[in-house]
Amino acid sequence: MWLYIVLGLIALALYVFKSCKYDYWEKKGIPIASGNEWFFGHFRPLILVKKHMNEVIDDIYKEFPNAPMVGYYVMGVPGLMVKDLDMIKTILVSEFSSFNSNGFEIDKNADRLASAHPFVLKGDEWKSARAQVTPSLSLVKLKGYLPSVLKVGDEMVKYVKNNCIGATEVDVQDLARMYGTDVIGSAIYGIENNTFENGDSLVSYITREIRFERDVSDNILLFFQRCPVIRSFYPARFSSKKLQDVVVTVTRKVIQERIASGEKRNDLIQLLLIQKESDTQGVFTDEYMSAQVFTIIGDLYDSASNFITIILAVLSRHPVIQEKLRSEIKEVKSRNNGIFSVEDIEGAKYLEMVFNETFRLFSFFIPRQCNNDCTIPVPGSKPITITKGTQIAIPACSIHKDPKYYPDPEKFDPERFTEEEVAKRPKFTYMPFGEGPKKCIGNRIVTLHIKAAIIKILDNFKLTPSSKTKYPFEIDPRHTFTIRPKGDVWVTFEPIQ
């Protein structure tokens, strides 16, 4: 064992030494962010869990306000932050074929679920996976899912009311996770979990195994896995073997029960079974269908739960905005005898403005990797050739808070997203789900999931701040690749009579 460790460390040291190109960007005349350290490059605060990824990205972004791009290093490997909006368009849209990888490598043998997610796939594999997942996210399918999502929302309201005596403080992170668990059960598996009453369910065995937080050792291993020798001993994975086994077991159980009973439901499993009927290549195995399920679970559970938490907490501190949104919800509700359709939810303009402003303040950067040498134009300068393998960072999180595009950027102001204000801004100044062909495939179902929760809560409760929660939020640096407030988030709920 110790021999393997020593050999691995020697291999890593040789790899890092060989990979170090700390003058790479200087030779190309591109400015370099300060704070570059041997071995860590610019990411020591991230690796040591001192700063969130967004903070590190933002530090680099702000150092050269007028530069179209800035160089940085990760363990001696050069990366390029692209800030100019025209260059961003070139990378995400015009030259997409040269930048269709996100640069994340997941070992197929070590993680048979996450390795099939469209986010990590590239080239033909990405096209195939996207084509398979897309039918489950069409408008017709969303209309089929919505009644079950709204029913879960009703159970959430009932749970809060049963636990509210007047104004009551609620842990909205916990509430959002229970909601997410039950939506997954209903919209994906056709299972009525009612986690709000039971506290445990078949699907909760899956969600409790989903782990996004990372410690120092996780981050160090993540960066070490760039070394092929280390990767052979510790292959890159996102989901644990236990999580993979649980997802496959639950999915297989639901499939077998569905086939045996002949029952038809409006859920993802039913859609996969329909696709399986015309599968002549033997693609739709239980494991393949489990991977498709996992793609949606990842989007619905953590990301959506985090943003429901954030929106509720933000609205609790902006009573005028909250009341205006509540008025819109009640107006839409009154038009259709209290029933919300997908078109109603997607057409609620102020809800969309609140949603967009929240995602502006709490969004992530967009990773890309160059698949083959590509020369792209640089405004006011000669073109640059980006070589194969170069990691690209599109700093959407920083662009969203650049006062050049959004005056007083830390202020929560949904009016930024009126049609008139949006028309004033250049394109590619708002990219919460990415942009171009590889824009997040699950954005529509995630958006519907979040908005349905907000509608149900605001229709039934007045929200006010809790002294238990610090605001503005500090984003938890342990959640390297997600946006989650640090600590519990409490909001006071008061039932509306």
C-alpha angles and dihedrals in degrees: 000000000000090000090058091049093050093045090048093052091048090050090048093050091050091047093051092045091050093044097049110114102161093160094048098106095036089061089054092049094245119141117250124219115243122245097059110160129187112263096001097052108191096332106075093112089053096046092048091047093243095122136024118246090251092057092053091048091048093051090056093044095053098047095076106030096179101037115110090214140008130205125228138169135231111195089332093311113121120239130180128221110206113205105163111099095219091052090048090054090050093052098042099038121004097043096025092134089065094047106036095123125086090206095241116130118201118181110237093211095048096043115022093174107045091039088065095054112117089229093069099034124091140189118002093350090058092048091051095047092047091050090052095047098041097076090059090058100048122123090254091055093045088054088054093049097045100078091055091046091051090047089056087049089055090051089051091052091048091051093052093045091050089054097041121095101180110307108005132180113237129193096231094190090060091043092051092049093052089049090049092049092052094045089053090050093049105035096038107028103019089235123140101217100168091197088174090070104025100038089211135054144159091270093047087068085066100041095048089058094053106104123182100161117100132196130206093275091051091051094046090050090048091057093039089057088073084079110084093216093053090044091056090060097035108029116200115261138160102196124051120240088250092055091048092050092048093050092048092045095049093043093048091048093052092046093050092048092048093050092046095050097038089222118158120211139172097248141105094263090058091051091050091049090052090051090047090059091065095039108119096166098062091243097133099076121152089259093050091050090046089056091052089050091049091054091062095038091057091053097044103042111045106017096041094042091052093052095046086054093049096045093050092049093047093048090051088063096046106057096171092054090043092053093047090052092047090053091054091049092051091046092053090045092053092055095061106035091264095306120124122208128196088253091053093052096043091044097052098111101194092045087054091049092051090046093050094047091051092050090047090059096040110038136122136237121263115242122206136167127208110245096192137001108291131180115211131181120256117206111245094003143063119287120271126224111220110203127225113276096025112142113230126202118199102195098214091154090058096040087055089059099039108122087214088072102020116033114215087012099189092058116101103232120155089188087081086078102056111124090252095053094045090052090056094059126078118251117266093039091108118046111145093151097033123255140251127032092328095054109141106288093207097052095106097052091042090051092049091048092052096043093049090056093048091049093052094047098045091045089059109026142045111222125215131171124271122221087222092074126068117222135231090045125245107220112231108250090205088070094072097172102030137055112244128153114244112254129355119327116219127191128178113239121200117184115239110230 
